[in-house]
Amino acid sequence: MADNENIKQTPMGKVVCTEDGCFFVAEGEDRPAVAEKQDQAEPGHEDATFAFARMVKNQRYEDIPTEAVEATKMDILDTLATTLAGSSYGGTRELMEVMKYWGGREESSILIHGGKVPAPAAALVNGHMAHARDYDDIYHVARIHVGAVNVPTGLAMAEKLGGVSGRELITAVCTGIEIELRIGQAAMLWTQFHPTATFGYFGSCATAGRLLGLDEEQMINAFGIAYAQAAGNKQCMHDGSLTKKLQPGLAARGGILATHLAQKGYTGTRNNLEGKAGFFNLYHGGKYDPAPLTKDLGKYFDVVRLGYKPYPCAV
C-alpha cells in the first residue's frame, strides 16, 4: 500500500497518504498500521455491533453469574462514593450551574447537590463528579474507568423512566460495562484518544438502550449515533485541564442522546467497530483483536476484574 518514498515526515511524526486517507506510520514500520488490519475480517464477517445489539436486547439477569452481579453492585457503590468525593472538585459547580441555567424537563437528579434536570444533563454532571478526583474504578487490561460513564447513565435513565427494578438496573449497567471492557480487550494500539471517554459512548449507549427497551435494530442505530459523537483526548492530561473530568460525563450524555434518537427512528452507521472507517480502524490504527469482542458474550463478564483504588491516582 505504501513504500518509503511515500512517507512524509511531519512535526507529529511520519505520515503516508493513500486513497483511503492519511495515516500515521508507527516507529520502525514502513506502512500505516491500518493497511495491515482493515481487511482482516473474513468474507461475511459480522461487525461486533450486531452482537452487542443482540446482547443489549436479550441479556437476562438470571444468566449473569453471581460474582458478576456482585461486582456490578460494588462498582455502583464505588461510583457513588467517588461522586461524593468529586462533588466539591473544581469545575463541578460551574458545570452544574450551566445545566440548571439551561433548564428543561425535571427528569433526573444531580447527585449530592440536588435539583433535577433532563436525564442527559444529569448524567453529564454526575459523570463529571464521579471521575473528578481520579478515584474511580480501574480496568487494568485497558486502563479505563467504566463506572463514571455507566453508573450515571443508568441512574439518570432509571429515575427518568420510573419503576425500574434493581435487577433491571444491574443488568443494564453490567451490560454497558461489559461492552466497554470488550472494546478495551480488543484494542491493540493505544493512541492519544482518551479511551475512558471514547469507549464510554458505546457503554453508555448499551446501558441506556437496555433501560429504554430498544429492539436490536434500534440498538444498531443507537451504537452508530453514539459512534458519531465518540470523542475524548489525552491532551487534558498533558495540560492538567478540567476537561479530563468532563469527558466521561460527555460520554454518558452522548449514550442517552443516541438511544433516544434511535427510538424515534433516527439512523446511525452499522459497521461501527470493524468497518473500513469504523472505530478500530479510525481510532486505533486498525490494530485490534476481534476475538474478545464476542467470545462468550452474555455468559462471561469481566466486571469481576475491576480494581478499586486505595489512593486517588490513575494507577
KESEDREN-39808 format. One line per 4 residues: number of its first residue (from 1); for each residue x, y, z of N, C-alpha, C. Coordinates in Angstrom, 3 decimals, decimal comma. Each point is the difference from the previous one (the first is absolute). Layout:
N
NUM = X/Y/Z/X/Y/Z/X/Y/Z | ...
This chain:
315
1 = 0,819/-1,198/0,000/-0,819/1,198/0,000/0,860/1,258/0,000 | 1,104/-0,066/0,712/0,857/1,172/0,087/1,443/-0,438/-0,046 | 0,883/0,831/-0,560/1,424/-0,263/0,067/0,673/1,183/0,668 | 1,304/-0,142/0,266/0,703/1,020/0,762/-0,015/1,354/-0,674
5 = -0,063/0,041/-1,335/0,008/1,271/-0,711/-1,289/0,779/0,219 | -1,086/-0,690/0,350/-1,278/0,667/0,210/-0,195/0,487/1,427 | 0,919/-0,355/0,884/-0,112/0,396/1,399/0,591/1,393/0,183 | -0,770/0,874/0,619/0,441/1,371/0,234/0,218/0,218/1,489
9 = 1,064/0,709/0,335/0,259/0,345/1,377/-0,727/1,293/0,345 | -0,791/-0,001/1,045/-0,716/1,186/0,455/0,374/0,272/1,449 | -0,350/1,173/0,533/0,299/0,274/1,414/-0,654/-0,995/0,948 | -1,052/-0,678/-0,458/-0,693/-0,962/0,847/0,465/-1,433/-0,235
13 = 0,955/-0,201/-0,921/0,486/-1,330/-0,301/-0,125/-0,320/-1,476 | 0,275/-1,245/-0,367/-0,047/-0,426/-1,395/-1,445/-0,245/-0,424 | -0,316/0,469/-1,216/-1,358/-0,106/-0,526/0,064/-0,492/-1,443 | -0,922/-0,863/-0,384/-0,144/-0,402/-1,382/-1,446/0,232/-0,412
17 = -0,202/0,551/-1,189/-1,350/0,247/-0,504/-0,300/-0,961/-1,139 | -1,172/-0,612/0,052/-0,451/-0,946/-1,004/-1,408/0,372/-0,419 | -0,589/-0,822/-0,855/-1,377/0,253/-0,423/-0,981/-0,136/1,160 | 0,410/-0,683/1,079/-0,863/-0,179/1,157/0,130/1,118/1,020
21 = 0,979/0,876/-0,193/0,217/1,081/0,955/1,461/0,092/0,382 | 0,301/0,841/0,986/1,368/0,183/0,482/0,138/-0,670/1,360 | 1,089/-0,734/0,162/0,187/-0,797/1,202/1,391/0,203/0,569 | 0,094/-0,083/1,330/1,299/0,027/0,640/0,681/-1,353/-0,167
25 = 1,316/0,031/-0,101/0,802/-1,209/-0,122/0,755/-0,189/1,304 | -0,173/-1,150/0,621/0,660/-0,266/1,272/1,504/-0,100/-0,183 | 0,727/0,321/1,056/1,457/-0,062/-0,027/0,465/-1,402/-0,379 | 0,898/-0,074/-0,973/0,537/-1,278/-0,424/-0,820/-0,715/-1,050
29 = -1,147/0,568/-0,394/-0,834/-0,615/-1,024/0,109/0,803/-1,288 | -0,336/-0,667/-1,124/0,084/0,682/-1,290/-1,368/0,218/-0,630 | -1,048/-0,235/0,778/-1,351/0,211/-0,503/-0,921/0,259/1,195 | -1,112/0,689/-0,245/-0,924/0,260/1,111/-0,623/-1,277/0,510
33 = -0,216/-0,063/1,299/-0,556/-1,207/0,610/-1,357/-0,358/-0,574 | -0,792/1,017/-0,377/-1,339/-0,266/-0,508/0,029/-0,848/-1,261 | 1,107/0,088/-0,770/0,098/-0,782/-1,232/0,100/-1,485/0,303 | 0,520/-0,327/1,178/0,183/-1,390/0,351/-1,274/-0,652/0,531
37 = -0,902/0,795/0,543/-1,085/-0,589/0,752/-1,401/0,284/-0,517 | -0,166/1,007/-0,841/-1,362/0,424/-0,285/-0,811/-1,046/-0,749 | 0,670/-0,921/-0,703/-0,730/-1,025/-0,743/0,170/-1,375/0,645 | 0,311/-0,025/1,300/0,313/-1,272/0,635/-1,219/-0,904/0,143
41 = -1,193/0,557/0,029/-1,187/-0,823/0,191/-0,220/-0,926/-1,195 | -0,443/-1,200/0,292/-0,320/-0,953/-1,055/-1,226/0,491/-0,773 | -0,134/-0,406/-1,272/-1,201/0,373/-0,759/-1,263/-0,430/0,750 | -0,947/0,899/0,091/-1,219/-0,297/0,726/0,099/0,209/1,498
45 = 1,167/0,466/0,473/0,175/0,254/1,427/-0,975/1,073/0,466 | -0,628/-0,234/1,128/-0,973/0,936/0,554/0,687/0,947/0,974 | -0,199/1,283/-0,191/0,551/0,983/0,922/-0,512/-0,283/1,402 | 0,856/0,200/1,001/-0,372/-0,279/1,381/-1,174/0,853/0,472
49 = -0,273/1,092/-0,689/-1,161/0,825/0,337/-1,266/-0,838/0,094 | -0,161/-0,930/-0,917/-1,234/-0,783/-0,063/-0,121/-0,935/1,196 | 1,115/-0,619/0,394/-0,024/-0,865/1,181/-0,273/0,820/1,256 | 0,574/1,182/0,071/-0,251/0,869/1,156/-1,478/0,392/0,074
53 = -0,583/0,293/-1,160/-1,418/0,375/-0,025/-0,874/-1,156/0,490 | 0,335/-1,201/-0,413/-0,768/-1,171/0,462/0,157/-0,192/1,506 | 1,210/0,208/0,483/0,231/-0,149/1,431/-0,846/0,998/0,794 | -0,003/1,249/-0,433/-0,766/1,026/0,706/-1,477/-0,380/0,062
57 = -0,509/-0,498/-1,095/-1,426/-0,348/-0,066/-0,329/-1,250/0,809 | 0,874/-0,995/-0,033/-0,374/-1,326/0,486/0,621/-0,404/1,329 | 0,954/0,764/0,515/0,673/-0,422/1,225/-0,985/-0,150/1,155 | 0,064/-1,144/0,679/-0,862/-0,270/1,156/0,808/0,113/1,287
61 = -0,601/0,610/0,985/0,649/0,095/1,310/0,395/-1,384/0,501 | -0,867/-0,976/-0,213/0,229/-1,356/0,498/1,218/-0,662/-0,633 | 0,427/0,500/-1,173/1,146/-0,586/-0,691/1,320/0,690/0,342 | -0,068/1,028/0,824/1,225/0,662/0,438/0,526/-0,744/1,226
65 = 1,235/-0,471/-0,013/0,530/-0,733/1,158/-0,089/0,836/1,279 | -0,174/-0,688/1,113/-0,167/0,684/1,282/1,162/0,929/0,302 | 1,212/-0,455/-0,294/1,165/0,834/0,291/0,016/1,276/-0,844 | -0,553/-0,060/-1,215/-0,087/1,189/-0,842/-1,072/0,955/0,514
69 = -1,101/-0,554/0,505/-1,037/0,839/0,612/0,574/0,741/1,203 | 0,720/-0,724/0,848/0,586/0,624/1,188/1,058/1,030/-0,382 | 0,768/-0,281/-1,048/1,011/0,952/-0,455/-0,642/1,266/-0,557 | -1,136/-0,161/-0,669/-0,722/1,173/-0,510/-0,543/0,836/1,144
73 = -0,552/-0,656/1,017/-0,475/0,729/1,188/1,147/0,772/0,634 | 1,172/-0,645/0,105/1,155/0,668/0,589/0,399/1,222/-0,809 | -0,065/-0,112/-1,329/0,386/1,135/-0,828/-0,995/1,144/0,132 | -1,275/-0,322/0,122/-1,003/1,050/0,217/0,273/0,712/1,325
77 = 0,266/-0,783/1,045/0,285/0,586/1,315/1,264/0,847/-0,046 | 1,047/-0,517/-0,624/1,254/0,746/-0,096/-0,193/1,299/-0,766 | -0,783/-0,051/-1,078/-0,224/1,196/-0,807/-0,774/1,053/0,781 | -0,953/-0,437/0,803/-0,719/0,950/0,851/0,960/0,669/0,983
81 = 0,939/-0,781/0,533/0,978/0,560/0,934/0,920/0,997/-0,685 | 0,465/-0,329/-1,210/0,888/0,930/-0,694/-0,758/1,231/-0,478 | -1,303/-0,149/-0,219/-0,830/1,161/-0,343/-0,070/0,960/1,180 | -0,174/-0,550/1,179/0,014/0,834/1,202/1,333/0,723/0,139
85 = 1,085/-0,730/-0,203/1,331/0,611/0,103/0,194/1,089/-1,050 | -0,539/-0,220/-1,178/0,191/0,953/-1,089/-0,969/1,163/0,011 | -0,963/-0,038/0,905/-1,029/1,038/-0,004/0,533/1,384/0,356 | 1,148/0,042/0,669/0,595/1,282/0,366/1,186/0,370/-0,877
89 = 0,243/-0,794/-1,023/1,173/0,242/-0,848/-0,248/1,184/-0,940 | 1,078/0,660/-0,374/-0,091/1,139/-0,910/-0,706/-0,343/-1,298 | -0,845/0,894/-0,453/-0,729/-0,188/-1,246/-1,369/-0,592/0,177 | -0,220/-0,718/1,113/-1,296/-0,629/0,221/-1,109/1,036/0,127
93 = 0,212/0,980/0,836/-1,036/1,013/0,220/-0,280/0,776/-1,281 | 1,040/0,322/-0,745/-0,198/0,755/-1,233/-0,815/-0,804/-1,010 | 0,329/-1,281/-0,134/-0,734/-0,860/-0,923/-1,451/-0,140/0,446 | -0,205/-0,206/1,274/-1,347/-0,142/0,538/-0,814/1,273/-0,226
97 = 0,624/1,138/0,205/-0,708/1,265/-0,176/-0,435/0,200/-1,446 | 0,844/-0,397/-0,936/-0,360/0,129/-1,418/-1,179/-0,905/-0,329 | 0,026/-1,257/0,485/-1,096/-0,928/-0,274/-1,306/0,500/0,607 | 0,063/0,535/1,200/-1,212/0,518/0,637/-0,487/1,278/-0,684
101 = 0,927/0,804/-0,470/-0,375/1,226/-0,704/-0,767/-0,328/-1,279 | 0,463/-1,042/-0,716/-0,693/-0,412/-1,225/-1,342/-0,643/0,313 | -0,094/-0,637/1,161/-1,282/-0,550/0,431/-0,499/-1,137/-0,868 | -1,330/-0,107/-0,076/-0,619/-1,081/-0,749/-0,843/-0,869/0,910
105 = -0,382/-1,164/-0,498/-0,855/-0,909/0,762/0,728/-0,481/1,262 | -0,685/-0,002/1,115/0,588/-0,456/1,266/-0,140/-1,518/0,084 | 0,965/-0,695/-0,600/-0,072/-1,455/-0,142/0,893/-0,743/0,979 | 1,225/0,476/0,166/1,001/-0,774/0,735/0,799/0,914/0,918
109 = 0,424/-0,547/1,119/0,642/0,800/1,037/1,490/0,195/-0,237 | 0,451/1,200/0,302/1,434/0,239/0,167/0,344/-0,475/1,406 | 0,870/-0,985/0,085/0,306/-0,601/1,294/0,728/0,987/0,906 | -0,132/-0,197/1,283/0,663/0,766/1,059/-0,538/1,424/0,090
113 = 0,073/0,758/-1,086/-0,402/1,402/0,017/-1,512/0,178/-0,075 | -0,690/-0,945/-0,636/-1,444/0,080/-0,106/-0,465/0,779/-1,211 | -1,292/-0,084/-0,258/-0,594/0,624/-1,170/-0,141/-1,000/-1,133 | -1,066/0,170/-0,792/-0,249/-0,912/-1,113/0,116/0,728/-1,331
117 = 0,557/-0,700/-0,969/0,216/0,512/-1,348/-0,316/-1,132/-0,973 | -0,010/0,241/-1,307/-0,176/-1,100/-0,946/1,046/-1,096/0,216 | -0,374/-1,223/-0,275/0,877/-1,144/0,265/1,402/0,152/-0,599 | 0,145/0,452/-1,251/1,364/0,148/-0,532/0,846/0,987/0,795
121 = -0,619/1,079/0,482/0,736/1,003/0,773/0,401/-0,554/1,359 | -0,885/-0,765/0,639/0,327/-0,616/1,286/1,155/-0,978/-0,154 | -0,041/-0,818/-1,043/1,079/-0,964/-0,238/1,325/0,715/-0,239 | -0,042/1,114/-0,697/1,207/0,782/-0,263/0,618/0,500/1,307
125 = -0,795/0,651/0,841/0,522/0,556/1,247/0,459/-1,118/0,938 | -0,802/-1,043/0,133/0,348/-1,091/0,912/1,226/-0,765/-0,484 | 0,142/-0,161/-1,316/1,189/-0,640/-0,541/1,250/0,823/0,259 | -0,132/1,316/-0,113/1,108/0,903/0,320/0,429/-0,182/1,453
129 = -0,959/-0,017/0,916/0,334/-0,157/1,416/0,624/-1,367/0,281 | -0,519/-1,037/-0,622/0,488/-1,354/0,263/1,465/-0,166/-0,369 | 0,441/0,710/-1,020/1,372/-0,146/-0,494/0,925/1,118/0,492 | -0,579/0,996/0,674/0,723/1,244/0,269/1,326/-0,204/0,728
133 = 0,050/-0,845/0,988/1,225/-0,154/0,800/0,842/-1,196/-0,427 | -0,362/-0,622/-1,121/0,731/-1,180/-0,482/0,056/-1,095/1,064 | -1,085/-0,101/0,750/-0,108/-0,998/1,059/-0,874/-1,168/-0,441 | -0,541/0,086/-1,228/-0,961/-1,006/-0,454/0,696/-1,286/-0,415
137 = -0,806/-1,010/-0,295/0,491/-1,341/-0,308/1,077/0,013/-1,079 | 0,700/-1,112/-0,133/1,022/-0,118/-1,047/-0,040/-1,422/-0,561 | 0,056/-0,078/-1,324/0,086/-1,286/-0,689/1,399/-0,077/-0,586 | 0,862/-0,784/0,636/1,419/0,033/-0,329/0,303/-0,540/-1,392
141 = -0,862/-0,860/-0,523/0,242/-0,540/-1,339/0,046/1,114/-1,035 | -0,873/0,987/0,161/-0,080/1,080/-0,993/0,207/1,385/0,612 | 0,256/0,066/1,302/0,236/1,267/0,690/-1,142/0,983/-0,252 | -1,202/-0,465/0,281/-1,180/0,845/-0,162/-0,833/-0,023/1,276
145 = -0,866/1,001/0,125/-0,954/0,098/1,099/-1,398/-0,147/-0,603 | -0,786/-0,908/0,533/-1,312/-0,267/-0,606/-1,174/0,460/0,848 | 0,180/0,039/1,313/-1,103/0,388/0,870/-0,436/1,439/-0,206 | 0,960/0,887/-0,252/-0,311/1,426/-0,131/-0,851/0,306/-1,223
149 = -0,093/-0,940/-0,919/-0,856/0,167/-1,183/-1,311/-0,757/0,181 | 0,086/-1,276/0,340/-1,181/-0,852/-0,014/-0,916/0,188/1,207 | 0,568/0,253/1,167/-0,852/0,181/1,179/-0,814/1,299/-0,095 | 0,611/1,154/-0,327/-0,828/1,199/-0,191/-1,055/-0,164/-1,092
153 = 0,342/-0,708/-1,056/-0,984/-0,269/-1,053/-1,157/-0,816/0,544 | 0,320/-1,098/0,690/-1,044/-0,870/0,517/-0,892/0,687/1,010 | 0,583/0,761/0,909/-0,794/0,672/1,023/-0,893/1,079/-0,601 | 0,558/0,779/-0,929/-0,800/1,060/-0,625/-1,160/-0,581/-0,801
157 = 0,257/-1,075/-0,735/-1,058/-0,608/-0,803/-1,049/-0,669/0,877 | 0,434/-0,692/1,051/-0,954/-0,686/0,876/-0,923/0,997/0,679 | 0,547/1,122/0,450/-0,837/1,008/0,640/-0,954/0,644/-0,999 | 0,494/0,254/-1,190/-0,845/0,592/-1,050/-1,174/-0,914/-0,328
161 = 0,271/-1,286/-0,157/-1,030/-0,946/-0,422/-0,944/-0,364/1,136 | 0,549/-0,152/1,202/-0,813/-0,397/1,135/-0,347/-1,479/-0,043 | -0,166/-0,606/1,140/-0,424/-1,393/0,066/1,039/-1,014/-0,425 | 1,255/0,396/-0,085/1,069/-0,927/-0,398/0,441/-0,799/1,227
165 = 0,018/-1,305/-0,116/0,388/-0,848/1,122/1,514/0,022/0,180 | 0,429/-0,409/1,186/1,424/-0,098/0,256/0,674/-0,993/-0,930 | -0,679/-1,115/-0,264/0,578/-1,006/-0,903/0,180/0,550/-1,413 | -0,973/0,774/-0,453/0,107/0,546/-1,354/1,098/1,054/-0,073
169 = 0,152/0,798/1,037/1,091/0,985/0,027/1,354/-0,702/-0,011 | 0,137/-1,048/0,800/1,264/-0,741/0,033/0,286/-0,629/-1,352 | -1,021/-0,580/-0,630/0,185/-0,612/-1,323/0,465/1,037/-1,012 | -0,611/1,176/0,019/0,360/1,053/-0,954/1,419/0,490/0,220
173 = 0,337/0,299/1,244/1,346/0,510/0,301/1,052/-1,063/-0,282 | -0,273/-1,244/0,371/0,944/-1,089/-0,257/0,223/-0,195/-1,498 | -1,074/0,108/-0,771/0,113/-0,143/-1,460/0,825/1,129/-0,599 | -0,268/1,233/0,408/0,774/1,127/-0,509/1,466/-0,104/0,350
177 = 0,284/-0,381/1,239/1,393/-0,168/0,426/0,679/-1,076/-0,834 | -0,676/-1,133/-0,198/0,610/-1,111/-0,725/0,361/0,396/-1,430 | -0,867/0,742/-0,646/0,282/0,420/-1,369/1,224/0,910/-0,034 | 0,108/0,897/0,957/1,207/0,833/0,075/1,253/-0,836/0,219
181 = -0,072/-0,945/0,923/1,163/-0,824/0,311/0,424/-0,828/-1,204 | -0,961/-0,492/-0,758/0,322/-0,805/-1,179/0,699/0,843/-1,066 | -0,444/1,218/-0,175/0,685/0,895/-0,940/1,427/0,230/0,480 | 0,174/0,160/1,309/1,335/0,193/0,552/0,886/-1,211/-0,174
185 = -0,554/-1,189/0,141/0,775/-1,227/-0,209/0,454/-0,124/-1,447 | -0,843/0,446/-0,913/0,287/-0,176/-1,427/1,054/0,973/-0,512 | 0,024/1,215/0,535/0,906/1,031/-0,510/1,453/-0,390/0,256 | 0,846/0,123/-1,023/1,407/-0,375/0,115/0,950/1,172/-0,219
189 = -0,503/1,103/-0,491/0,836/1,182/-0,210/-0,599/1,141/0,808 | 0,776/0,550/0,923/-0,489/1,081/0,845/0,482/1,330/-0,531 | -0,926/0,899/-0,155/0,259/1,285/-0,616/-0,220/1,117/1,009 | -0,074/1,231/-0,471/-0,213/1,142/0,877/-1,492/0,314/0,200
193 = -0,869/-0,902/-0,436/-1,399/0,105/0,403/-0,121/-0,448/1,449 | -1,004/0,502/0,704/-0,247/-0,366/1,393/-0,994/-1,157/-0,002 | 0,454/-1,242/0,208/-0,883/-1,160/-0,199/-1,155/-0,075/0,982 | 0,165/0,532/1,213/-1,142/0,034/0,919/-1,174/0,708/-0,647
197 = 0,295/1,033/-0,754/-1,054/0,755/-0,675/-0,426/-0,670/-1,299 | 0,956/-0,326/-0,869/-0,376/-0,519/-1,318/-0,713/-1,346/0,099 | 0,480/-0,888/0,879/-0,706/-1,267/0,214/-1,335/0,254/0,701 | -0,004/1,039/0,835/-1,148/0,264/0,846/-1,280/0,295/-0,752
201 = 0,107/0,611/-1,175/-1,208/0,275/-0,777/-0,738/-1,290/-0,336 | 0,729/-1,063/-0,286/-0,634/-1,280/-0,317/-0,596/-0,635/1,257 | 0,726/0,085/1,126/-0,517/-0,548/1,237/-1,254/0,712/0,460 | 0,040/1,322/0,009/-1,165/0,780/0,401/-1,186/-0,292/-0,906
205 = 0,261/-0,133/-1,282/-1,057/-0,310/-0,960/-0,663/-1,332/0,349 | 0,810/-0,993/0,356/-0,547/-1,303/0,362/-0,812/0,081/1,286 | 0,529/0,687/1,003/-0,714/0,137/1,273/-1,342/0,697/-0,199 | 0,023/1,125/-0,710/-1,231/0,762/-0,227/-0,969/-0,756/-0,894
209 = 0,523/-0,636/-1,039/-0,861/-0,724/-0,934/-0,712/-1,163/0,648 | 0,692/-0,676/0,912/-0,636/-1,106/0,722/-1,169/0,517/0,836 | 0,221/1,074/0,735/-1,055/0,539/0,856/-1,150/0,580/-0,816 | 0,323/0,531/-1,160/-1,028/0,589/-0,852/-0,795/-1,064/-0,758
213 = 0,520/-1,231/-0,022/-0,716/-1,101/-0,649/0,109/-0,006/-1,516 | 1,131/0,452/-0,524/0,165/0,012/-1,452/0,108/-1,409/-0,556 | -0,500/-0,182/-1,233/0,160/-1,291/-0,655/1,364/-0,037/-0,692 | 0,329/-1,127/-0,637/1,333/-0,179/-0,580/0,306/1,051/-1,069
217 = -0,940/0,254/-0,881/0,227/0,963/-1,073/0,196/1,396/0,569 | -0,781/0,358/0,977/0,174/1,304/0,633/1,354/0,093/0,692 | 0,447/-1,089/0,602/1,304/0,020/0,672/1,143/0,127/-0,991 | -0,125/-0,651/-1,141/1,042/0,155/-1,029/0,125/1,469/-0,386
221 = -1,137/0,630/-0,235/0,018/1,418/-0,339/0,521/0,848/1,150 | -0,393/-0,355/1,221/0,466/0,758/1,164/1,515/-0,066/0,127 | 0,578/-1,172/-0,207/1,460/-0,109/0,046/0,641/0,873/-1,080 | -0,629/0,068/-1,166/0,518/0,857/-1,059/-0,062/1,470/0,365
225 = -1,077/0,404/0,658/-0,129/1,394/0,429/1,002/0,297/1,117 | 0,215/-0,974/0,876/1,012/0,164/1,045/1,383/0,144/-0,616 | 0,274/-0,828/-0,999/1,304/0,070/-0,669/0,203/1,360/-0,666 | -1,057/0,585/-0,521/0,109/1,314/-0,638/0,456/1,074/0,983
229 = -0,225/-0,236/1,283/0,375/0,974/1,029/1,318/-0,333/0,692 | 0,455/-1,240/-0,121/1,103/-0,491/0,822/1,234/0,895/-0,095 | 0,419/0,519/1,135/1,130/0,922/0,044/0,629/-0,042/1,379 | 1,132/0,654/0,123/0,738/0,052/1,251/1,479/-0,118/-0,290
233 = 0,808/0,882/0,578/1,434/0,004/-0,309/0,823/0,106/1,268 | 1,276/-0,399/-0,119/0,908/0,011/1,140/0,757/1,320/0,157 | -0,278/0,964/-0,850/0,652/1,290/0,182/-0,382/0,611/1,348 | -1,183/-0,341/0,476/-0,428/0,480/1,316/0,946/-0,471/1,093
237 = 0,584/-1,178/-0,167/0,960/-0,506/0,982/1,320/0,753/-0,093 | 0,422/0,281/-1,228/1,248/0,734/-0,183/-0,123/1,428/0,534 | -1,178/0,592/-0,159/-0,195/1,396/0,394/-0,572/0,159/1,398 | -0,484/-1,095/0,581/-0,595/0,087/1,323/-1,316/0,759/0,026
241 = -0,811/-0,178/-1,036/-1,239/0,773/-0,117/-1,186/-0,759/0,575 | -1,058/0,740/0,285/-1,216/-0,601/0,555/-0,730/-0,889/-0,995 | 0,328/0,098/-1,274/-0,694/-0,836/-0,979/0,286/-1,483/0,213 | 1,058/-0,332/0,735/0,234/-1,403/0,380/-1,208/-0,539/0,771
245 = -0,584/0,839/0,840/-1,137/-0,403/0,817/-1,301/0,033/-0,803 | -0,031/0,865/-0,987/-1,213/0,214/-0,781/-0,288/-1,139/-0,967 | 1,038/-0,602/-0,551/-0,171/-0,928/-1,119/-0,851/-1,230/0,324 | 0,144/-0,647/1,167/-0,912/-1,118/0,291/-1,455/0,444/0,097
249 = -0,226/1,201/0,544/-1,369/0,520/0,066/-0,582/0,246/-1,376 | 0,827/0,497/-0,906/-0,465/0,200/-1,376/-0,375/-1,331/-0,642 | 0,770/-1,055/0,302/-0,327/-1,327/-0,534/-1,331/-0,493/0,552 | -0,227/0,220/1,289/-1,282/-0,402/0,600/-1,152/0,735/-0,665
253 = 0,158/1,293/-0,190/-1,043/0,779/-0,665/-0,203/-0,483/-1,437 | 1,101/-0,287/-0,693/-0,082/-0,405/-1,399/-0,736/-1,305/-0,210 | 0,186/-0,957/0,922/-0,706/-1,267/-0,122/-1,495/0,163/0,163 | -0,402/0,871/0,918/-1,430/0,250/0,205/-0,603/0,691/-1,220
257 = 0,713/0,959/-0,554/-0,473/0,666/-1,219/-0,155/-1,004/-1,134 | 0,999/-0,864/-0,168/-0,017/-0,969/-1,091/-1,217/-0,911/0,073 | -0,307/-0,487/1,191/-1,113/-0,953/0,117/-1,351/0,673/-0,217 | -0,133/1,226/0,455/-1,278/0,684/-0,207/-0,221/0,358/-1,471
261 = 1,059/0,348/-0,696/-0,131/0,257/-1,433/-0,356/-1,290/-0,743 | 0,662/-1,096/0,353/-0,285/-1,284/-0,653/-1,428/-0,445/0,265 | -0,482/0,247/1,198/-1,379/-0,360/0,331/-0,990/0,728/-0,905 | 0,349/1,198/-0,425/-0,859/0,802/-0,870/0,148/-0,370/-1,476
265 = 0,919/-0,915/-0,303/0,189/-0,418/-1,388/1,205/0,608/-0,680 | 0,790/0,785/0,723/1,213/0,594/-0,572/1,001/-1,113/-0,290 | 0,650/0,046/-1,140/0,916/-1,079/-0,377/1,446/0,386/0,252 | 0,795/-1,027/0,280/1,430/0,166/0,189/0,755/-0,995/-0,849
269 = 1,319/0,128/-0,031/0,828/-0,961/-0,718/-0,154/-1,377/0,638 | 0,339/-1,048/-0,749/-0,254/-1,353/0,458/1,288/-0,762/0,323 | 0,986/0,113/-0,866/1,269/-0,698/0,232/0,922/0,913/0,801 | -0,419/0,250/1,235/0,604/1,065/0,792/1,368/-0,326/0,571
273 = 0,263/-1,261/0,234/1,247/-0,379/0,649/1,049/-0,511/-0,965 | -0,406/-0,810/-0,962/0,966/-0,669/-0,864/-0,087/0,419/-1,462 | -0,850/0,970/-0,319/-0,125/0,460/-1,375/1,236/0,736/-0,478 | 0,036/0,302/-1,281/1,159/0,670/-0,606/0,324/1,303/0,715
277 = -1,020/0,742/0,372/0,191/1,220/0,790/-0,573/-0,188/1,393 | -0,017/-1,249/0,473/-0,521/-0,308/1,320/0,964/0,377/1,106 | -0,436/-0,206/1,213/0,717/0,485/1,178/1,433/-0,502/0,063 | 0,225/-1,284/-0,194/1,357/-0,525/0,148/0,932/0,471/-1,109
281 = -0,498/0,103/-1,203/0,848/0,500/-1,084/0,287/1,493/0,146 | -0,992/0,751/0,419/0,158/1,448/0,059/0,719/0,458/1,261 | -0,327/-0,593/1,128/0,536/0,465/1,276/1,223/-0,789/0,474 | 0,154/-1,227/-0,493/1,076/-0,855/0,491/0,874/-0,563/-1,119
285 = 0,047/0,718/-1,111/0,929/-0,367/-1,059/-0,236/-1,358/-0,607 | -1,194/-0,562/0,185/-0,298/-1,300/-0,580/0,571/-1,167/0,781 | 0,681/0,274/1,101/0,614/-1,079/0,768/-0,922/-0,417/1,148 | -0,640/-1,127/-0,199/-0,874/-0,521/1,041/-0,165/-1,495/-0,197
289 = -0,401/-0,657/1,059/-0,275/-1,431/-0,026/-1,513/-0,181/0,090 | -0,650/-0,488/-1,051/-1,458/-0,100/0,024/-0,541/-1,064/0,948 | 0,818/-0,972/0,386/-0,503/-1,138/0,781/-0,650/0,414/1,318 | 0,616/0,879/0,801/-0,620/0,327/1,297/-1,337/0,728/-0,112
293 = -0,306/0,554/-1,146/-1,225/0,768/-0,139/-1,247/-0,849/0,229 | 0,036/-1,228/-0,446/-1,222/-0,814/0,044/0,162/-1,356/0,682 | 1,196/-0,378/0,407/0,193/-1,309/0,621/-0,764/-0,085/1,319 | -0,867/-0,978/0,112/-0,813/-0,230/1,210/-0,773/1,247/0,406
297 = -0,401/0,790/-0,985/-0,750/1,229/0,287/-1,338/-0,338/0,644 | -0,291/0,661/1,092/-1,240/-0,264/0,719/0,092/-1,128/1,003 | 1,148/-0,686/0,025/0,195/-1,114/0,935/1,112/0,300/1,001 | 1,089/0,589/-0,515/1,115/0,381/0,879/0,070/1,517/0,080
301 = 0,203/0,520/1,211/0,029/1,443/0,210/1,283/0,385/0,729 | 0,801/0,850/-0,650/1,300/0,349/0,571/-0,084/1,101/1,047 | -1,208/0,425/0,326/-0,173/0,958/1,091/0,623/-0,548/1,282 | 0,131/-1,307/0,098/0,588/-0,615/1,202/1,472/0,365/0,159
305 = 0,608/0,522/-1,072/1,425/0,372/0,077/0,211/1,501/0,184 | -1,058/0,747/0,255/0,180/1,416/0,291/0,797/0,165/1,298 | 0,841/1,048/0,025/0,751/0,313/1,196/-0,486/1,291/0,630 | 0,298/0,167/1,275/-0,406/1,196/0,730/1,225/0,575/0,699
309 = 0,086/1,311/-0,007/1,236/0,669/0,392/0,056/0,329/1,493 | 1,147/-0,271/0,621/0,190/0,471/1,373/0,360/1,478/0,062 | 0,454/0,527/-1,147/0,367/1,408/-0,084/-0,567/0,589/-1,289 | -0,318/1,295/-0,027/-0,533/0,617/-1,217/1,089/0,312/-1,019
313 = 0,290/-0,973/-0,827/0,990/0,174/-1,057/-0,368/-0,928/-1,141 | 0,704/0,122/-1,105/-0,372/-0,748/-1,200/0,718/-1,340/-0,095 | 0,432/-0,558/1,082/0,733/-1,261/-0,009/-0,928/-1,127/0,442
